[in-house]
């Protein structure tokens, strides 16, 4: 599995744990901080993917040359 998908699954697990309310305050704060970092990293990666797609799409308007 790619790194992006692993990080997304990890973020989903953190979210489930926080929503359960079963963690103590210190553990919840640590999980929250880890989740914020993961979310920022995932957003950055999505922005990179979008930029790559935009570049590819901008080149698709040109006629094919052989």
C-alpha positions in Angstrom: 0.0 0.0 0.0 1.3 3.5 -0.8 2.4 5.9 1.9 -0.5 8.2 1.2 -3.1 5.5 1.9 -1.3 4.3 5.0 -1.2 7.9 6.4 -4.9 8.3 5.6 -5.8 5.1 7.4 -3.7 6.2 10.4 -5.6 9.5 10.4 -8.9 7.7 10.3 -7.9 5.5 13.2 -6.8 8.6 15.2 -10.2 10.1 14.5 -12.1 7.0 15.6 -10.1 6.9 18.8 -10.7 10.6 19.6 -14.4 10.3 18.8 -14.7 7.2 21.1 -13.9 9.4 24.1 -12.1 6.4 25.7 -8.6 8.0 25.8 -7.5 10.2 28.6 -6.8 13.9 28.1 -3.0 13.5 27.7 -3.4 10.7 25.2 -6.1 12.6 23.4 -3.9 15.7 23.1 -1.0 13.6 21.7 -3.4 11.9 19.2 -4.8 15.2 18.2 -1.3 16.7 17.6 -0.4 13.6 15.5 -3.6 13.9 13.6 -3.0 17.5 12.7 0.5 16.7 11.4 -0.9 13.9 9.3 -3.7 16.0 8.0 -1.3 18.7 7.0 1.1 16.2 5.3 -1.9 14.6 3.4 -3.2 18.0 2.3 0.3 19.0 1.0 0.5 15.7 -0.9 -3.0 16.3 -2.4 -1.9 19.7 -3.5 1.2 18.2 -5.2 -1.0 15.7 -7.0 -3.4 18.4 -8.1 -0.5 20.5 -9.5 0.7 17.4 -11.4 -2.8 16.9 -12.8 -3.1 20.5 -13.8 0.2 20.3 -15.7 -0.9 17.2 -17.5 -4.3 18.6 -18.3 -2.8 21.9 -19.6 -0.7 19.9 -22.1 -3.6 17.8 -23.3 -5.1 20.7 -25.2 -2.2 20.6 -27.7 -2.5 18.4 -30.7 -0.6 15.1 -30.6 2.7 15.2 -32.5 4.6 12.2 -33.8 
